[in-house]
Amino acid sequence: MARDRFTPCHDEAAPSFAFIFPAMPFGEVVCGAPGSGKSTYCYGKHQLFTALNRPISIVNLDPANDDFPYPCAIDIASLITLQDIALLEWSDAAHDLVTISIHMYERAPQMVSLDSPLFRTESRADPLSRYAALSLPKDAFAILPFFQTQAELDIMEQEQNHTRDVPYSPIFVLDLVNDVDERIRNVIDFVFLPGYNNLTVAVLCQSEQTWAGDLKEYRDTARLYIFSLDLMSRNYPIITAVDGLPYDSVSLLLCATSLGGVIVLTSNSILYIDQAARRVALPVNGWAARVSDIPMPPADKDLGLCIEGSRLVFVDEKTFFVIRKDGMIHPIEIILDGRTVSKLVLLPVIAQTTIPAVAKLLNDDLLFVGSMVRPSVLMKTAREEVPLELPAQQTGATTTISFSDNLYGDSQTATQATVGAPSGTSAAIKTHSIIHLSLCDLLPAYGPIADMTFSLAKNGERFVPELVAATGAGHLGGFTLFQRDLPTRTKRKLRVLGGARGIWSLSVRQSQRVDGLSYEKATGPFSAEIDTIIISTDANPTPGVSRIATRTAKTDVAIPTRIPGTTISAAPFFQHTTILHVMTNAIRVLEPDGNERQVIKDMDGSLPRAKIKSCSICDPFVLILREDESIGLFIGETERGKIRRKDMSPMGDKSSRYIAGCFFSDTIGLFDIEATETTPAAHADKNTSTLQAAVAAGNRSQWLLLVRPQGVMEIWSLPKLTLVFSTTAISTLENILVDARTPAALSLPQDPPRKPQDLDIDQILVAPLGETSLVPHLFVFTHPPLPNLRTAFLKVKFHKVVSKTFEIQRVEETEKSVLAEHKRISRTFVPFVTSPNVECTLAGIFFMGDRPCWIIATDKGGLRVVPSGHTVVHAFTACSLWESKGDFLLYSDEGPTLLEWALEVQLDSCLPYRSVPRSRAYSNIVFEPSASLIVAASSLQARFASYDGDGNIIWEPDGNGVSFPSADCSTLELISPEHWVTMDGYEFASNETINALTCVSLETTSTESGAKNFIAVGTTVNRGEDLAVKGATYIFEAVEVVSDPNWTPKRWYKLKLRVKDDTKGPVTAVCGINGYLVSSMGQKVNEMLCMQRCVNDPYRFLFALLIWMNAWLALPS
């Protein structure tokens, strides 16, 4: 019997796999960096097994690898295609979009063409949701019909092989050339038209392609065809055909049904075409009349727009927006003469938004602008009619569009623009329509990455690697900084606090007394005031010491109170008027100044109990867990301002054992759904009636979670202690926890005492996570350590969403000494609430111990587990003692430190990142290690002009709205990665662009080592259509100069040009080899001439000729 054997293969990037069939299952996975020999290894493996007459199958998992020296049984590239239709629907169970079906067309005849990878597919759906269409190469559509009528659904249900779960009929491919009209070639865009019984499509195409050099003979080559689809008879009659449209037509926009027709966007104009094929043109520059014979009104002499790459969207029946590729928004009014469109009026720019990829109007008042290079935005449109006084002889109704929120800066008001209306002979009061745009929301994104490099950044007091990527495009270009750990900034060291065993920052204030009663006004769960005290504790010197610190007038800290012993936990109590202080053998109630109000010794009669190992405090309840797995429950009496033991008889035998527990305050009513109806009144505590107001403060309910040694998790209602939830699935780490509806389990003490087991639960915690919508999560820390996060849903169901594994930390019996206790690392969940800026308040969890991490959930990024970057964190607390609600106080291997998150850090991605906007895009980036600087090549637009051999300009603008063309150009910038300021730059010619940029170590006599870092640049010089492209190789050096004392940073550098070599072709790549510079010239990879050169000796060369990818190198003697 042949069985699979798995062997990996290697190619240039992704791992590959080889399958072999020996007597028993076996396989190999080969992975590695590009060029490491994966393909060579797999080829050798194939040769070996072929010689041994043993079967072998190799699977390639690199879609970019298309050259195999061995037969490939499965190629992942054959399964990857963009020409697919995926049907999605909303699922209440998954609370997300789920895929119903995927329709792929990689085997369609249209996909066989060699140019199919260059084809950009488009998908459309008709206005009545009857059909979906996908454009394919070779002028074809893949059409997916949907069932809409009840009769169609009834027919489907009568057939045994169909059900309502399949809401579509068989898909088919429509060949436009063969099935509709042979003139429909080179499809540009298409839309579905409303108001027709049968499916009707408008297709914009170009039957005969042309270009700028043939415009004298072929210019208006684009056509518009409107035809209907009769799917029953497979008949597709053409309704309307419009010829003679500009060759530079780009896209179609469907007009409202009351207006009819379509809008055609071209590079130089905008056309309206109605059902009778009548055209109304609006030129946006002087080129429109030169490239098309369509009658057009004269262009404004000051108007020279380029609208290629723009997106169009209607905001009402007679107004649509042109969102240019630079984000500028132009409104265009459609002027009617009766029921006929007479002209289009272009209004001035009203705002600048993101660079658009798609624009859609949702629900008639929400405008969505999606972007592929930066954030996508959702804006609200609102129209207002206001009176307007017009002077005589002025025509017009004014349209004002106010963009109330600038997406990338401060709020501003847009300018006004007027359009024509019926004229008047005297001043009159008329009304005009104002469209207001306001920012509702945005989806953060950093866009495409053009290049990246590693730099060094300071995270706290440590230098860490930072990935600097050149992202974005146009005015939204800049840098994006990625780090593995959440970046923080150290604000101050607080070594006087100590705190190796715990730190708590508390907000405690004096109570207000009315009629002899102490009370505090109820506040929201996350509107606490500024912290007033810090409690810290250390295990050394034995038996430990606890400190109560306050802030002094000089922003320093003072420690007025020291208490012998180790603190287990501390929290505000009695509505933030006192401190509940739990130590290893006592529970204390302290005044705000640290004086003792009450102390309860943890004694069993006159005998001491086992030490308290952990506790949970939730005003007015206190839960303690001892080392012998017994628990104690206390409750506060608000009137007396003291605490007492609470009766636990409803929970069963008082000798029951528990290994973990916590309280949970439910502020959203999640646990109340089923529990309150089943809570019997018989178990009510007669002494807790006065606490109902305290428990219900802030419209919340309180619950007690306990875990027994046998792995049973229970939820008890408070204050009556009624069991409302029980499950045993938590011990086996199942994905779903549901109520087993079993009575309280028995967990009696064992003799000898039970030892910790591998699946024991160390800690359990329920805390909210999120930004604007807080969702309770259940956190479980088990042995072996495996924190599990389970999100609470209605009907009290828990679903696992994250798991993370840590190394097991075992303490042997012989190591339980005082020194071992001091070295012990405690892994603990600590909830926190922070406000990194005034617009954001975020609730999360910090996981202490070795490999500490932040557990955070944001509105758009979901739940993330982000490392903190510290080796170990012994204590943690959110701290606002210095009047900042974004501060954290932690005790790490660096001691007690006050820190904050880095400014503008984004947590919505897999890696934390920060954006550095630069208002321009960058094509290349490199890190210069000797000066720790960033060298980047910016990509700009400059005016392009052609010159003759004598240097005279060949052509100049000669008309209104006609300007010089623009071309790409580059500048080289020297940037400080600490402050992101440009220290120096080098401007290349206006027709020169950077192709390659790298940092190389070259030979030099100026250093003792004989080598030095230089910046190598390869460029292309574009000289127009009629002249050959040239290039150049540059070598720069970053030289330190004397800086101005007022400059930031203090060390300043300049770029110094060392060498420039002009070449006959573009320099496409540069690198360094053994102290020499290697540059490639020309566009052919198989014949590439390389030159290596020493900076200080221009006569030392090394030539290499690469022919058919086989290299011969000749080194000089």
HURA-V835639 format. One record per residue. PHI is phi in degrees with one decimal (NA if undefined). Layout:
phi:PHI
phi:PHI
//
This chain:
phi:NA
phi:-79.7
phi:-126.8
phi:-70.2
phi:-125.2
phi:-111.5
phi:-127.7
phi:-78.4
phi:-125.5
phi:-124.6
phi:-140.0
phi:-76.0
phi:-137.5
phi:-89.3
phi:-66.9
phi:-124.7
phi:-133.8
phi:-123.6
phi:-108.2
phi:-122.0
phi:-124.6
phi:-90.0
phi:-75.5
phi:-137.0
phi:-60.9
phi:-161.3
phi:-156.6
phi:-135.0
phi:-117.8
phi:-109.3
phi:-140.0
phi:169.8
phi:-71.3
phi:-57.8
phi:83.8
phi:-82.7
phi:107.7
phi:-65.9
phi:-65.9
phi:-62.9
phi:-63.0
phi:-65.1
phi:-66.5
phi:-64.4
phi:-63.5
phi:-65.1
phi:-63.1
phi:-63.0
phi:-72.0
phi:-66.4
phi:-66.3
phi:-89.4
phi:56.4
phi:-112.7
phi:-69.1
phi:-148.6
phi:-128.3
phi:-114.5
phi:-115.5
phi:-97.4
phi:-107.6
phi:-104.7
phi:-66.3
phi:-85.7
phi:-90.1
phi:-123.1
phi:-130.1
phi:-109.3
phi:-79.1
phi:-131.8
phi:-68.2
phi:-104.6
phi:-69.5
phi:-135.1
phi:-117.2
phi:-63.3
phi:-63.7
phi:-71.8
phi:-101.6
phi:-109.7
phi:-156.6
phi:-93.9
phi:-89.6
phi:-130.0
phi:-121.0
phi:-114.6
phi:-95.7
phi:-122.3
phi:-144.7
phi:-78.2
phi:-116.7
phi:-68.2
phi:-68.1
phi:-86.2
phi:52.5
phi:-165.4
phi:-78.3
phi:-120.9
phi:-83.1
phi:-88.1
phi:-156.6
phi:-128.0
phi:-112.9
phi:-110.5
phi:-130.6
phi:-67.1
phi:-97.9
phi:-68.7
phi:-57.7
phi:-68.1
phi:-88.5
phi:-79.1
phi:-63.0
phi:-69.9
phi:-91.3
phi:-61.7
phi:-63.1
phi:-85.8
phi:-80.7
phi:-102.8
phi:-83.2
phi:-131.1
phi:-122.1
phi:-139.1
phi:-130.5
phi:-73.8
phi:-59.3
phi:-97.2
phi:57.6
phi:-93.3
phi:-144.1
phi:-126.8
phi:-134.5
phi:-129.5
phi:-76.3
phi:-121.1
phi:-61.5
phi:61.7
phi:56.6
phi:-140.9
phi:-120.9
phi:-96.6
phi:-113.2
phi:-115.3
phi:-81.4
phi:-108.3
phi:-84.4
phi:-120.3
phi:-84.5
phi:-65.6
phi:-62.4
phi:-64.8
phi:-68.0
phi:-64.1
phi:-63.2
phi:-63.8
phi:-69.1
phi:-71.4
phi:-85.8
phi:-70.6
phi:-94.6
phi:-131.3
phi:-140.3
phi:-68.2
phi:-69.4
phi:-113.3
phi:-86.8
phi:-145.4
phi:-96.9
phi:-55.7
phi:-83.5
phi:-146.0
phi:-105.2
phi:-101.9
phi:-87.1
phi:-66.0
phi:-69.3
phi:-86.8
phi:-97.1
phi:-111.9
phi:-157.4
phi:-69.7
phi:-83.6
phi:-84.5
phi:-129.0
phi:53.6
phi:-63.5
phi:-97.3
phi:-159.7
phi:-153.3
phi:-142.8
phi:-90.5
phi:-101.3
phi:-86.5
phi:85.0
phi:-116.1
phi:-68.2
phi:-91.3
phi:-61.5
phi:-125.6
phi:-124.2
phi:-107.4
phi:-119.7
phi:-100.4
phi:-141.7
phi:-136.5
phi:-61.2
phi:-120.1
phi:-78.8
phi:-141.3
phi:-150.0
phi:-60.5
phi:-72.9
phi:-111.1
phi:-67.4
phi:-66.9
phi:-103.6
phi:-129.9
phi:-124.8
phi:-89.5
phi:-102.9
phi:-81.8
phi:-137.4
phi:-122.7
phi:-117.8
phi:-120.1
phi:-141.5
phi:-106.6
phi:-118.4
phi:-102.0
phi:-72.2
phi:-71.6
phi:-94.9
phi:54.2
phi:-114.2
phi:-131.4
phi:-72.5
phi:-82.6
phi:-89.7
phi:-141.2
phi:-132.6
phi:-119.0
phi:-100.3
phi:71.6
phi:-92.0
phi:-54.9
phi:-66.4
phi:-94.4
phi:-62.1
phi:-116.2
phi:-156.9
phi:-117.3
phi:-132.5
phi:-79.2
phi:-84.7
phi:-65.6
phi:-61.1
phi:-66.1
phi:-92.5
phi:75.7
phi:85.1
phi:-136.9
phi:-104.5
phi:-110.1
phi:-95.5
phi:-119.3
phi:-70.1
phi:-125.8
phi:-158.8
phi:-128.3
phi:-116.2
phi:-109.5
phi:-124.8
phi:-95.1
phi:-66.2
phi:-92.1
phi:68.2
phi:-80.5
phi:-118.3
phi:-125.3
phi:-108.9
phi:-131.5
phi:-75.9
phi:-113.2
phi:-159.8
phi:-76.0
phi:-76.1
phi:-59.2
phi:-72.4
phi:-88.4
phi:-107.3
phi:-145.1
phi:-92.9
phi:-67.3
phi:-59.2
phi:-135.8
phi:-67.0
phi:-62.9
phi:-79.7
phi:-61.9
phi:-63.9
phi:-93.8
phi:-101.5
phi:-141.9
phi:-83.6
phi:-120.0
phi:-108.9
phi:-64.7
phi:86.1
phi:-78.6
phi:-124.5
phi:-109.8
phi:-156.4
phi:-79.4
phi:-105.2
phi:-154.9
phi:-65.7
phi:-122.4
phi:-135.1
phi:-134.5
phi:-99.1
phi:-106.2
phi:-100.2
phi:-71.1
phi:-69.2
phi:-94.6
phi:89.6
phi:-68.5
phi:-109.0
phi:-108.4
phi:-82.3
phi:-126.5
phi:-97.2
phi:-95.9
phi:-96.0
phi:-104.3
phi:-114.4
phi:76.4
phi:-111.8
phi:-111.9
phi:-72.8
phi:-100.5
phi:-163.7
phi:-114.0
phi:-118.3
phi:-90.8
phi:-94.9
phi:-63.6
phi:-61.7
phi:-108.6
phi:-168.2
phi:-128.4
phi:-123.7
phi:-72.8
phi:-73.5
phi:-84.4
phi:-114.1
phi:-152.8
phi:-135.4
phi:-138.4
phi:-97.3
phi:-113.3
phi:54.4
phi:67.6
phi:-140.2
phi:-118.1
phi:-107.8
phi:-104.9
phi:-117.6
phi:-89.7
phi:-130.1
phi:-104.0
phi:-119.9
phi:-156.6
phi:-58.5
phi:-92.5
phi:-122.9
phi:-120.9
phi:-120.2
phi:-102.5
phi:-104.3
phi:-141.5
phi:-106.0
phi:-134.2
phi:-97.0
phi:-129.5
phi:-71.3
phi:-141.2
phi:-95.8
phi:-107.1
phi:-73.3
phi:-63.1
phi:69.2
phi:-100.3
phi:-103.2
phi:146.5
phi:-114.6
phi:-88.5
phi:-113.7
phi:-115.3
phi:-113.2
phi:-102.6
phi:-95.3
phi:-71.3
phi:-128.1
phi:-73.9
phi:-68.7
phi:-129.3
phi:-178.5
phi:-74.1
phi:-66.0
phi:-151.0
phi:-105.9
phi:-76.0
phi:-77.6
phi:-94.5
phi:-141.2
phi:-116.6
phi:-129.4
phi:-72.2
phi:-154.1
phi:-53.9
phi:-76.8
phi:-134.3
phi:-101.9
phi:-149.0
phi:-61.9
phi:-146.8
phi:-92.6
phi:-122.3
phi:-113.8
phi:-134.1
phi:-100.5
phi:-116.7
phi:-104.1
phi:-99.2
phi:-115.1
phi:-130.3
phi:-74.9
phi:-95.1
phi:-164.5
phi:-148.0
phi:-104.1
phi:-67.4
phi:-161.6
phi:-105.7
phi:82.6
phi:-69.1
phi:-102.2
phi:-82.4
phi:-163.5
phi:-153.3
phi:-154.5
phi:-94.2
phi:-127.9
phi:-111.0
phi:-130.4
phi:-101.0
phi:-109.1
phi:72.3
phi:-105.7
phi:-112.7
phi:-89.8
phi:-129.2
phi:-69.9
phi:-130.8
phi:-88.5
phi:-101.7
phi:-117.0
phi:-85.3
phi:-127.8
phi:78.9
phi:-156.2
phi:56.2
phi:-71.1
phi:-100.1
phi:-77.1
phi:163.5
phi:-119.9
phi:-123.6
phi:-107.2
phi:-105.3
phi:-135.8
phi:-70.4
phi:-97.0
phi:-70.6
phi:-69.6
phi:-130.9
phi:-129.4
phi:-76.9
phi:-96.1
phi:-167.2
phi:-97.7
phi:-128.2
phi:-65.8
phi:-65.8
phi:-75.1
phi:66.4
phi:102.9
phi:-66.9
phi:-112.5
phi:159.6
phi:-138.8
phi:-134.9
phi:-105.6
phi:-124.4
phi:-105.0
phi:-128.4
phi:-138.5
phi:-69.3
phi:-78.3
phi:-105.1
phi:-113.1
phi:-132.8
phi:55.8
phi:81.1
phi:-109.4
phi:-93.1
phi:-151.3
phi:-138.8
phi:-62.5
phi:-67.4
phi:-125.5
phi:-64.8
phi:-64.3
phi:-125.1
phi:-116.3
phi:-66.1
phi:-80.3
phi:-64.9
phi:-63.8
phi:-119.0
phi:-138.2
phi:-127.9
phi:-109.0
phi:-128.4
phi:-144.7
phi:-135.4
phi:-84.3
phi:-116.9
phi:-81.1
phi:-58.7
phi:-91.9
phi:110.7
phi:-145.0
phi:-121.0
phi:-125.9
phi:-115.6
phi:-112.0
phi:-128.9
phi:-88.7
phi:-94.5
phi:-66.0
phi:-92.7
phi:65.3
phi:-88.9
phi:-117.9
phi:-121.6
phi:-116.2
phi:-77.0
phi:-130.8
phi:-126.0
phi:-123.9
phi:-66.7
phi:112.1
phi:-98.5
phi:-84.3
phi:-88.8
phi:-164.9
phi:-151.0
phi:-161.5
phi:-65.0
phi:-141.5
phi:50.6
phi:54.8
phi:66.2
phi:-102.6
phi:-139.3
phi:-116.5
phi:-93.8
phi:-117.9
phi:-108.1
phi:-114.3
phi:-69.8
phi:-139.0
phi:-159.5
phi:-117.6
phi:-122.5
phi:-109.4
phi:-113.3
phi:-73.1
phi:-57.7
phi:-87.6
phi:98.2
phi:-71.1
phi:-82.8
phi:-97.0
phi:-153.2
phi:-139.0
phi:-119.6
phi:-73.2
phi:-84.3
phi:-124.1
phi:-105.6
phi:71.5
phi:-101.4
phi:-100.8
phi:-72.2
phi:-88.8
phi:-63.6
phi:-63.0
phi:-77.5
phi:-100.6
phi:-159.6
phi:-156.6
phi:-134.0
phi:-121.7
phi:-145.8
phi:-45.4
phi:-105.2
phi:-113.6
phi:-137.0
phi:-117.7
phi:-119.0
phi:-121.4
phi:-99.6
phi:-67.1
phi:-90.2
phi:69.0
phi:-91.6
phi:-128.1
phi:-137.3
phi:-123.9
phi:-125.5
phi:-137.9
phi:-91.9
phi:-104.4
phi:-61.7
phi:-65.1
phi:-87.2
phi:72.3
phi:-135.6
phi:-114.6
phi:-147.2
phi:-71.7
phi:-102.6
phi:-68.3
phi:-109.3
phi:-62.2
phi:-62.0
phi:-88.0
phi:105.7
phi:-58.9
phi:-69.0
phi:-90.3
phi:-59.9
phi:-108.9
phi:-138.2
phi:-107.0
phi:-160.7
phi:-173.1
phi:-164.7
phi:-100.1
phi:-144.0
phi:-98.8
phi:-92.4
phi:-96.2
phi:-116.2
phi:74.9
phi:-71.0
phi:-86.6
phi:-81.6
phi:-63.2
phi:-104.5
phi:-73.0
phi:-67.9
phi:-74.5
phi:-105.1
phi:-81.8
phi:-75.9
phi:-78.4
phi:-66.6
phi:-92.0
phi:-65.8
phi:-85.8
phi:-66.6
phi:-95.1
phi:-107.2
phi:-63.3
phi:-72.7
phi:-95.6
phi:-60.4
phi:-64.6
phi:-69.1
phi:-66.9
phi:-87.3
phi:-61.1
phi:71.7
phi:56.2
phi:-133.8
phi:-120.0
phi:-122.8
phi:-139.1
phi:-116.6
phi:-105.5
phi:-132.9
phi:-125.4
phi:-89.3
phi:-59.1
phi:-80.5
phi:87.6
phi:-99.6
phi:-99.3
phi:-125.7
phi:-119.0
phi:-115.6
phi:-79.3
phi:-123.7
phi:-92.9
phi:-87.0
phi:55.9
phi:-113.5
phi:-70.7
phi:-120.2
phi:-155.5
phi:-152.4
phi:-152.4
phi:-106.0
phi:-74.5
phi:-68.4
phi:-71.6
phi:-101.3
phi:56.0
phi:-72.3
phi:-74.0
phi:-125.0
phi:-113.4
phi:-126.3
phi:-72.0
phi:-79.6
phi:53.6
phi:-107.4
phi:-68.8
phi:-59.0
phi:-79.5
phi:-97.5
phi:-141.0
phi:-80.9
phi:-65.7
phi:-109.2
phi:-129.4
phi:-68.3
phi:-56.0
phi:-67.7
phi:-90.9
phi:-58.3
phi:-103.0
phi:-66.2
phi:-103.9
phi:-64.5
phi:-97.5
phi:-77.8
phi:-148.9
phi:-133.9
phi:-151.3
phi:-116.0
phi:-149.2
phi:-79.8
phi:-126.0
phi:141.8
phi:-112.5
phi:-92.6
phi:-119.8
phi:-84.7
phi:-119.2
phi:-66.2
phi:-126.2
phi:-101.5
phi:-109.0
phi:-130.1
phi:-116.6
phi:-117.9
phi:-108.9
phi:-65.8
phi:-55.0
phi:-148.2
phi:-64.7
phi:-124.1
phi:-108.0
phi:-124.8
phi:-83.6
phi:-81.0
phi:-118.7
phi:-60.4
phi:63.6
phi:52.2
phi:-114.5
phi:-113.4
phi:-122.9
phi:-69.1
phi:-121.8
phi:-146.9
phi:-134.8
phi:-142.2
phi:-106.7
phi:-124.1
phi:-68.2
phi:-74.3
phi:-112.2
phi:-110.7
phi:-111.0
phi:-73.8
phi:-60.8
phi:-72.5
phi:-95.7
phi:-81.7
phi:-114.6
phi:-63.4
phi:-65.5
phi:-64.8
phi:-65.9
phi:-67.9
phi:-87.7
phi:-63.7
phi:-105.9
phi:-101.9
phi:-96.1
phi:-144.1
phi:-85.2
phi:-126.4
phi:-70.6
phi:-151.2
phi:-129.8
phi:-135.3
phi:-127.7
phi:-63.2
phi:-149.3
phi:-68.7
phi:-96.9
phi:-134.8
phi:-127.6
phi:-130.4
phi:-104.5
phi:-151.5
phi:-131.9
phi:-109.0
phi:-101.1
phi:-80.2
phi:109.0
phi:-77.0
phi:52.7
phi:-68.4
phi:-154.1
phi:-97.4
phi:-114.5
phi:-134.1
phi:-129.3
phi:-112.9
phi:-64.0
phi:-109.3
phi:-107.3
phi:73.0
phi:-87.3
phi:-131.9
phi:-113.1
phi:-115.2
phi:-62.4
phi:-86.8
phi:92.7
phi:-81.2
phi:-69.0
phi:-153.1
phi:-125.8
phi:-89.2
phi:-151.1
phi:-153.4
phi:-161.9
phi:-73.5
phi:-139.5
phi:-119.4
phi:-61.8
phi:-98.1
phi:62.0
phi:-131.8
phi:-86.0
phi:-109.9
phi:-92.4
phi:-132.4
phi:-116.4
phi:-139.3
phi:-111.3
phi:-119.5
phi:-64.9
phi:-96.6
phi:93.4
phi:-71.2
phi:-138.5
phi:-98.0
phi:-138.4
phi:-142.3
phi:-66.6
phi:-62.1
phi:-63.3
phi:59.9
phi:-72.0
phi:-103.5
phi:-114.9
phi:-89.7
phi:-110.6
phi:-63.7
phi:-116.3
phi:-61.6
phi:-146.3
phi:-126.6
phi:-101.1
phi:-118.0
phi:-67.7
phi:-127.7
phi:62.7
phi:-158.4
phi:-92.3
phi:-125.7
phi:-98.5
phi:-140.6
phi:-151.5
phi:-150.2
phi:-101.8
phi:-96.5
phi:-71.0
phi:-67.0
phi:-106.3
phi:54.7
phi:-124.5
phi:-101.3
phi:-113.5
phi:-133.2
phi:-104.4
phi:-83.2
phi:-110.0
phi:-124.1
phi:-112.9
phi:-134.4
phi:-68.1
phi:-111.0
phi:-138.2
phi:-99.3
phi:-126.2
phi:-87.1
phi:-65.1
phi:-92.7
phi:84.7
phi:-88.6
phi:-70.3
phi:-82.1
phi:-143.7
phi:-130.8
phi:-56.2
phi:-133.3
phi:-169.7
phi:-66.5
phi:71.7
phi:-106.6
phi:-134.7
phi:-63.6
phi:-69.7
phi:-107.7
phi:-139.7
phi:-72.0
phi:-142.4
phi:-134.7
phi:-131.8
phi:-104.0
phi:-121.7
phi:-104.8
phi:-123.5
phi:-83.8
phi:-73.9
phi:-84.0
phi:-116.0
phi:55.5
phi:-112.6
phi:-84.7
phi:-80.4
phi:-157.7
phi:-153.1
phi:-134.9
phi:-95.8
phi:-86.7
phi:-61.7
phi:-66.8
phi:-113.6
phi:-118.0
phi:-124.1
phi:-87.7
phi:-97.0
phi:-139.0
phi:-148.0
phi:-154.9
phi:-103.2
phi:-124.0
phi:-100.9
phi:-117.0
phi:-67.3
phi:-158.4
phi:-95.8
phi:-84.9
phi:-126.0
phi:-67.2
phi:-76.2
phi:80.6
phi:-145.2
phi:-155.2
phi:-81.3
phi:-132.4
phi:-102.1
phi:-103.7
phi:-131.2
phi:-115.6
phi:-127.5
phi:-123.3
phi:-109.2
phi:-89.3
phi:-112.4
phi:103.3
phi:-69.5
phi:-93.7
phi:-120.0
phi:-69.2
phi:-74.8
phi:-118.0
phi:-160.3
phi:-160.3
phi:-116.7
phi:-118.5
phi:-129.2
phi:-113.8
phi:-131.0
phi:-86.1
phi:-110.8
phi:-77.6
phi:-125.9
phi:-73.0
phi:-100.5
phi:-71.2
phi:-59.2
phi:-87.4
phi:-76.7
phi:-130.6
phi:-78.6
phi:-71.9
phi:-88.9
phi:-126.0
phi:-130.6
phi:-129.1
phi:-89.3
phi:-119.1
phi:-76.5
phi:-98.7
phi:-142.5
phi:-136.1
phi:-120.0
phi:-76.9
phi:-126.0
phi:-82.6
phi:-143.8
phi:-67.9
phi:-89.8
phi:-95.3
phi:-157.3
phi:-139.0
phi:-160.8
phi:-114.7
phi:-136.6
phi:52.9
phi:85.4
phi:-118.4
phi:-100.0
phi:-113.1
phi:-128.6
phi:-106.3
phi:-125.3
phi:98.7
phi:-106.6
phi:-101.5
phi:-77.7
phi:-79.6
phi:-133.4
phi:-129.7
phi:-94.9
phi:-115.3
phi:-126.7
phi:-116.0
phi:-145.7
phi:-87.5
phi:-65.0
phi:-89.3
phi:-132.4
phi:-70.7
phi:-100.5
phi:-96.9
phi:-127.2
phi:-134.5
phi:-105.0
phi:-139.0
phi:-116.4
phi:-100.8
phi:-121.4
phi:53.2
phi:67.2
phi:-108.5
phi:-107.2
phi:-124.0
phi:-113.5
phi:-118.1
phi:-90.9
phi:-69.5
phi:-77.3
//
